């Protein structure tokens, strides 16, 4: 199994209320991919964080294999969510993929 973890920081130009709406859109979009992408075992987005955090959104997902992760990266439904709900609003992205 492959774990795929991403942390994003939203752009500073957004108000706190806008950021809350953006985080919710990212969560709904990404978690909505469950069952639609071959090899995607689990996908969870955390948008609630402590004041000590320096990230706004965390994606925690699991895939059957490295090949399944590669397929997810280019899958049209994932690309649509990434291009419509994530990339326009994020300033920084950190990713860690590892085998379990």
Rosetta silent file (secondary structure, phi, psi, omega in degrees, C-alpha in Angstrom):
SEQUENCE: XXXXXXXXXXXXXXXXXXXXXXXXXXXXXXXXXXXXXXXXXXXXXXXXXXXXXXXXXXXXXXXXXXXXXXXXXXXXXXXXXXXXXXXXXXXXXXXXXXXX
SCORE:     score description
SCORE:     0.000 S_00000001
   1 L     0.000  143.434  178.832    0.000    0.000    0.000 S_00000001
   2 E  -113.518  128.909  173.716    1.145    3.526   -0.802 S_00000001
   3 E   -95.639  138.953  179.914    0.306    6.509    1.399 S_00000001
   4 E  -128.005  107.605 -176.462    0.017    9.894   -0.332 S_00000001
   5 E  -115.291  131.753  176.564    0.053   12.845    2.070 S_00000001
   6 E  -131.710  140.017  171.257   -0.179   16.474    0.982 S_00000001
   7 E  -118.793  132.561  176.802   -0.173   19.686    2.993 S_00000001
   8 E  -120.736  148.217  166.790   -1.280   22.957    1.401 S_00000001
   9 E  -110.228  132.312  177.242   -1.119   26.563    2.484 S_00000001
  10 E   -78.727  157.396  177.993   -3.804   28.779    1.011 S_00000001
  11 L   -62.782  142.217 -176.774   -2.933   32.114   -0.573 S_00000001
  12 L   -69.420  -17.545 -175.083   -2.787   34.951    1.937 S_00000001
  13 L   -68.234  -13.018 -176.919   -5.031   37.185   -0.181 S_00000001
  14 L   -90.799  145.396  176.006   -8.172   35.418    1.044 S_00000001
  15 L   -71.862  167.575  178.019  -10.152   36.421    4.130 S_00000001
  16 H   -59.655  -40.035  179.403  -10.703   33.914    6.925 S_00000001
  17 H   -66.702  -41.547  176.740  -14.273   33.345    5.696 S_00000001
  18 H   -62.752  -42.065  179.198  -13.087   32.795    2.117 S_00000001
  19 H   -62.111  -39.101  178.210  -10.444   30.362    3.343 S_00000001
  20 H   -61.176  -44.651  179.247  -13.090   28.418    5.243 S_00000001
  21 H   -65.520  -40.397  178.836  -15.183   28.101    2.053 S_00000001
  22 H   -64.092  -45.955  178.477  -12.121   27.129   -0.009 S_00000001
  23 H   -58.641  -42.025 -179.979  -11.117   24.457    2.509 S_00000001
  24 H   -65.214  -39.629  177.927  -14.640   23.025    2.420 S_00000001
  25 H   -64.397  -40.430  177.167  -14.598   22.955   -1.389 S_00000001
  26 H   -63.428  -45.379 -179.664  -11.261   21.144   -1.414 S_00000001
  27 H   -60.259  -50.768 -178.354  -12.537   18.615    1.126 S_00000001
  28 H   -62.804  -42.067 -178.620  -15.763   17.922   -0.767 S_00000001
  29 H   -64.537  -50.030 -177.192  -13.997   17.724   -4.115 S_00000001
  30 H   -71.328  -44.589  179.695  -11.211   15.379   -3.086 S_00000001
  31 H   -66.416  -23.304  176.141  -13.272   13.150   -0.801 S_00000001
  32 L   -69.414  -10.300  178.180  -15.820   12.913   -3.616 S_00000001
  33 L   -79.268  -13.674 -179.803  -13.234   10.954   -5.619 S_00000001
  34 L   -55.476  129.542  178.210  -13.683    7.909   -3.360 S_00000001
  35 L    84.172   -2.496 -177.077  -14.920    4.999   -5.464 S_00000001
  36 L  -108.057  -13.654 -174.666  -14.246    6.768   -8.763 S_00000001
  37 L  -122.834  123.706 -178.873  -10.534    6.125   -9.284 S_00000001
  38 L   -57.696  133.279  176.316   -9.060    2.642   -9.694 S_00000001
  39 L    84.868   -5.986  176.255   -6.676    1.694   -6.897 S_00000001
  40 E   -81.174  112.500 -176.071   -7.711    4.543   -4.569 S_00000001
  41 E   -88.520  -38.726 -174.524   -8.333    2.801   -1.247 S_00000001
  42 E  -156.121  141.824  176.309   -8.973    5.736    1.060 S_00000001
  43 E  -145.966  126.887 -178.631   -9.064    9.520    0.851 S_00000001
  44 E  -139.998  136.992  178.450   -9.579   11.952    3.723 S_00000001
  45 E  -118.708  126.847  178.433   -9.109   15.696    3.870 S_00000001
  46 E  -104.197  123.612  179.930   -8.542   17.463    7.182 S_00000001
  47 L  -118.278    1.039  178.706   -9.471   21.140    7.275 S_00000001
  48 L  -106.038  127.866 -173.531   -9.602   21.645   11.038 S_00000001
  49 L  -144.804  159.479  177.361   -6.281   22.473   12.656 S_00000001
  50 L   -80.660  160.050  179.455   -4.749   23.896   15.807 S_00000001
  51 L   -60.061  -22.498 -179.895   -3.296   27.407   15.957 S_00000001
  52 L   -75.686   -7.358 -178.073    0.186   25.860   16.072 S_00000001
  53 L   -77.075  153.024  172.560   -0.242   24.578   12.490 S_00000001
  54 L  -122.451   19.905  173.412    1.313   26.231    9.470 S_00000001
  55 L  -125.399  153.300 -177.803   -0.780   24.368    6.876 S_00000001
  56 L  -101.454  -27.316 -175.726   -4.424   24.970    5.983 S_00000001
  57 E  -144.052  139.998  175.324   -5.413   21.641    4.407 S_00000001
  58 E  -127.620  129.961  172.211   -4.123   18.072    4.673 S_00000001
  59 E  -102.508  128.357  176.328   -4.853   15.240    2.259 S_00000001
  60 E  -125.150  108.850 -176.645   -4.332   11.728    3.634 S_00000001
  61 E  -133.542  160.315 -178.946   -4.879    9.062    0.986 S_00000001
  62 E  -135.141  141.940 -177.952   -3.949    5.451    0.336 S_00000001
  63 E  -129.611  155.079  179.187   -3.461    3.551   -2.916 S_00000001
  64 L   -63.209  -34.423 -172.434   -3.025   -0.104   -3.833 S_00000001
  65 L  -160.562  170.396  174.553    0.290    0.539   -5.568 S_00000001
  66 H   -60.989  -38.552  179.260    2.660    3.121   -7.032 S_00000001
  67 H   -62.753  -39.126  177.839    0.974    2.506  -10.393 S_00000001
  68 H   -65.044  -39.462  176.822   -2.431    3.337   -8.868 S_00000001
  69 H   -62.948  -42.838  178.263   -0.997    6.597   -7.467 S_00000001
  70 H   -62.952  -39.000  177.608    0.384    7.469  -10.901 S_00000001
  71 H   -65.050  -38.884  177.155   -3.015    6.752  -12.431 S_00000001
  72 H   -60.810  -42.080 -176.378   -4.718    8.986   -9.866 S_00000001
  73 H   -58.143  -31.847 -176.478   -2.388   11.865  -10.734 S_00000001
  74 H  -111.325    1.727 -179.599   -3.637   11.945  -14.335 S_00000001
  75 L   -63.639  133.138 -176.079   -7.192   10.683  -13.855 S_00000001
  76 H   -56.456  -36.505  179.966   -9.624   13.229  -15.381 S_00000001
  77 H   -69.232  -38.511  176.676  -11.823   13.441  -12.281 S_00000001
  78 H   -67.313  -45.181 -179.634   -8.808   14.123  -10.052 S_00000001
  79 H   -59.825  -39.496  179.218   -7.378   16.658  -12.494 S_00000001
  80 H   -62.447  -42.728  178.250  -10.739   18.469  -12.586 S_00000001
  81 H   -67.479  -45.845 -179.100  -10.804   18.783   -8.781 S_00000001
  82 H   -60.524  -44.878 -177.935   -7.140   19.798   -8.604 S_00000001
  83 H   -75.275  -27.702 -176.301   -7.527   22.428  -11.337 S_00000001
  84 H   -96.443  -31.964 -172.642  -10.891   23.721  -10.119 S_00000001
  85 H  -118.720  -15.327 -175.020  -10.777   23.545   -6.326 S_00000001
  86 H  -112.868  -66.910 -171.616   -7.136   23.282   -5.246 S_00000001
  87 L   -54.820  -39.216 -178.610   -4.486   24.850   -7.485 S_00000001
  88 L   -64.703  -20.848 -171.652   -6.141   28.256   -7.979 S_00000001
  89 L  -109.484   -8.722 -173.895   -6.256   28.851   -4.213 S_00000001
  90 E  -102.656  143.126  179.362   -3.041   27.355   -2.877 S_00000001
  91 E   -98.032  -36.929 -176.407    0.310   29.060   -2.452 S_00000001
  92 E  -138.230  147.068  178.358    2.405   26.099   -1.280 S_00000001
  93 E  -137.266  131.836  173.990    2.213   22.323   -1.519 S_00000001
  94 E  -124.863  133.965 -175.816    4.293   19.725    0.296 S_00000001
  95 E  -128.375  143.098  169.839    3.917   16.053   -0.553 S_00000001
  96 E  -137.485  124.131  174.470    5.178   12.807    0.943 S_00000001
  97 E  -112.925  137.325  178.935    4.521    9.413   -0.624 S_00000001
  98 E  -154.294  158.293 -179.004    5.651    6.257    1.150 S_00000001
  99 E   -91.837  137.997  179.199    5.082    2.534    1.219 S_00000001
 100 L  -105.611    0.000    0.000    3.284    0.946    4.150 S_00000001
